[in-house]
Amino acid sequence: GAGVSQSPSNKVTEKGKDVELRCDPISGHTALYWYRQSLGQGLEFLIYFQGNSAPDKSGLPSDRFSAERTGGSVSTLTIQRTQQEDSAVYLCASSKTSGVNTGELFFGEGSRLTVL
Amino acid sequence: EDQVTQSPEALRLQEGESSSLNCSYTVSGLRGLFWYRQDPGKGPEFLFTLYSAGEEKEKERLKATLTKKESFLHITAPKPEDSATYLCAVFYTGGFKTIFGAGTRLFVKA
């Protein structure tokens, strides 16, 4: 596609349920990030996939959060046993370069998660 | 601790009133500093990349500059359509990832 695509755009779930958020990056982009943005706040780093290297998971807030990137393309962020504090917008971004030459990021529109 | 700090948190300007936003960073091995614009309900949109101290980039009413410890985003004669949140980010070899500041919310009144 022309840009980074995220789905769903909105998700309302009950506390304790699991959710999956999907990101389709721009074709050919080797780097992929997930960020979390709470209302009125900046972007909190969650996880970074860089080509075939092991992902940097240092930003995941707890073991309820996990992410995969299959075939170097589509990524899924999974949140298990959701809590109300997980409510936020989850943003995915990709970049055509990675490593020390990482360039600008191209963002999707985000997935807004609301945990009741 | 590796971090990016932006100031002010919010800035209210009259149309035509020039000002500057600040981004200071404490990271090791800076490889690039980025400015993004974010409109409500949208993902951030790339504006500039700066790689080394002394570098400057311009786009319409915006000009970004970089020193060894901070960057400035200068807005000349802003218009209401410049109202948005401006985010600063850095990619650094100390962490090998891109991290963001909290942003500056800019409001330009006609």
Interface residues (C-beta under 8 A of the other chain):
Chain A: V4 Y33 Y35 Q41 G42 L43 F45 Y48 Q50 D56 S58 L91 A93 G99 V100 N101 T102 G103 E104 L105 F106 F107 G108 E109 G110
Chain B: Q6 R31 G32 F34 Y36 G41 K42 G43 P44 E45 F46 T49 L87 A89 F91 T93 G95 F96 K97 T98 I99 F100 G101 A102 G103
